[in-house]
């Protein structure tokens, strides 16, 4: 199983990299300019210095400040105008506005956004939006993917109940660690998420790992958010209370996740957010019901993680906008240029 999984991961990354290389080297964007649309909304999570070696199953969620700087430069050189996310509807609705735009967004309220990303944005005068999860800010909800990373990386074995009783999981080598991490991901996404997160937390605590201490290390406090809000370039949006897959909760929980998150952001930064990011943001995690729910709560613009470029029609559905991930596995200038053509989202 581990060899098969490793081969599958290798082939997937190889195929993506080959596709980006192909678009970059052939300059296909010149042949299909319409694919670039009116611009792009980028997704980021961690922005921090590179970490050498060691097991990191979520390296995709982390880019370096140097790469962020390069991505901004590529956008500007490619003719895109950086804009705040919540200004996009007004800009793109103007029939006299012919520019293309790039908006930068960061999920989860991570401390490195203030430490490492904000200085890059300030250097270029680029607006950015941070989406905040109440449970992380208030240290009442763990970040299960970060907990699972620490657990699988730092331990050679641990006990875990995947639904059929407690079992001993062996994580002595990289293949075993990766397979176990992916098994935990599947477990969380295919079961009651609250119960699954509780089991990840329990397993971690049994091995002397504190899940909320991980959150405390990684995520800003309410006071840090208030301090950062003085930056004229930053905007804040809502990101639920518990980072739950919204399509899998009932109507009452859905309403509470949305309104509770909006209220919390207002209490942190002093104004009511009008933008929202769906946790996970995939077709499985968010559906038309959620698009309607955030609109009814007063949200003007909401973003998914479904890949794609902005078009003239994007804001006909302003609560289901696509984003393009700046991915830790593909930190190359030419890959950003390839993404900006929009062609990868037409072909792959």
ZIRA-V716197 format. One record per pair of residues at least 24 apart in sequence whose ideal C-beta (glycine too) atoms are under 8 Angstrom apart, sorted by the first residue. I is the first residue (numbers start at 1). J is the second residue. Records with the same first field share a line. If there is no record, write none. Layout:
# ZIRA-V716197
I: J, J
This chain:
# ZIRA-V716197
1: 179
2: 175, 176, 178, 179
3: 175
5: 175, 178, 179, 182
6: 175, 178
9: 178
13: 329
16: 329, 330, 348
17: 330
19: 344, 347, 348
20: 330, 332, 334, 335, 338, 339, 344
21: 334, 338
23: 338, 341, 343, 344
24: 334, 335, 337, 338
25: 334
28: 341, 343
29: 337, 338, 340, 341, 342, 343
32: 341, 343, 346
35: 309, 341, 342, 343, 345, 346
36: 100, 309, 340, 341, 342
37: 100, 309, 310, 311, 312, 314, 342
38: 92, 100, 101, 309, 310, 311, 312, 314
39: 80, 88, 100, 101, 102, 103, 309, 310
40: 75, 80, 101, 102, 103, 309, 310, 323, 324, 339, 340, 342
41: 85, 88, 102, 103, 105, 303, 310, 321, 322, 323, 324
42: 71, 102, 103, 104, 105, 323, 324, 325, 326
43: 105, 107, 303, 305, 323, 324, 325, 326
44: 68, 104, 105, 106, 107, 117, 325, 326
45: 106, 107, 108, 110
46: 110, 112, 328
47: 106, 110, 112, 113, 116, 117, 120
48: 112, 115, 116
49: 116
54: 153
55: 149, 152, 153, 174, 177, 178
56: 149, 153
57: 148, 149, 152, 177, 178, 181, 182
58: 145, 146, 149
59: 328, 329
60: 325, 327, 328, 329
61: 328
62: 328
63: 326, 327, 328, 331
64: 331
65: 116, 117, 119, 120
67: 326, 331
68: 117, 120, 326
69: 120, 123, 124
70: 333, 336
71: 326, 336
72: 104, 120, 121, 124, 126
73: 124
74: 333, 336, 337, 340
75: 102, 336, 340
76: 124
78: 337, 340
80: 340
82: 124, 125, 126, 127
83: 127
84: 127, 128, 129, 235
85: 127, 129, 235, 237, 275, 301, 303
86: 129, 235, 274, 275, 300, 301
87: 127
88: 301, 310, 315
89: 300, 301, 315, 318
92: 310, 312, 314, 315
93: 315
101: 310
103: 127, 129
104: 128, 129
105: 129, 130, 131, 237, 277, 303, 323
106: 130, 131
107: 131, 239, 277
108: 132, 133, 136, 143, 219, 239, 243
109: 133, 136, 137, 219, 220, 225, 239
110: 218, 219, 220
111: 217, 218, 219, 220, 224
112: 218
113: 220
114: 220, 224, 227, 228
118: 228, 231, 233, 234
121: 233, 234
122: 231, 233
125: 233
126: 233
127: 233, 234, 235
128: 233, 234, 235
129: 234, 235, 236, 237, 275
130: 228, 234, 235, 236, 237
131: 236, 237, 238, 239, 275, 276, 277
132: 225, 236, 237, 238, 239, 261, 264, 265, 268
133: 239, 240, 241, 242, 243, 261, 279
134: 240, 241, 242, 260, 261, 264, 265
135: 241, 242, 243
136: 215, 219, 243
137: 219, 220, 221, 222, 225, 264, 268
138: 222, 264
139: 212, 215, 216
141: 197, 215, 241, 242, 243
142: 197, 200, 201, 211, 212, 214, 215
143: 211, 214, 215, 218, 219, 243
144: 184, 188, 196, 197, 200, 201, 211
145: 185
146: 214, 215, 218
147: 200, 201, 204, 209, 211, 214
148: 181, 184, 185, 200
149: 181
150: 204, 209, 214
151: 200, 203, 204, 207, 209
152: 177, 178, 180, 181, 184
153: 177
154: 207, 209
155: 207
158: 203, 206, 207
159: 203, 206
160: 184, 199, 203
161: 199
162: 187
163: 187, 191
189: 245, 284
193: 244, 245, 248
194: 242, 244
222: 267, 268
225: 268, 269
226: 268, 269, 270
229: 268, 269, 270
235: 273, 275
236: 265, 268, 269, 273
237: 265, 273, 274, 275, 276, 277
238: 262, 264, 265, 273, 275, 276, 277, 299
239: 276, 277, 279
240: 278, 279
243: 279
244: 279
245: 279, 280, 284, 285, 286
246: 278, 279, 285, 286, 290, 293
247: 284, 285, 286, 287, 289, 290
248: 285
254: 289, 290, 293
255: 293, 297
258: 293, 294, 297, 299
259: 297
262: 297, 298, 299
272: 298
273: 299
274: 298, 299, 300, 301
275: 299, 300, 301, 302, 303
276: 301, 302, 303, 319
277: 302, 303
278: 302, 303, 304, 305
280: 305
281: 305, 306, 323
282: 306
291: 317, 319, 320
292: 319
294: 319
295: 319
307: 344, 345
308: 342, 345
309: 342, 345
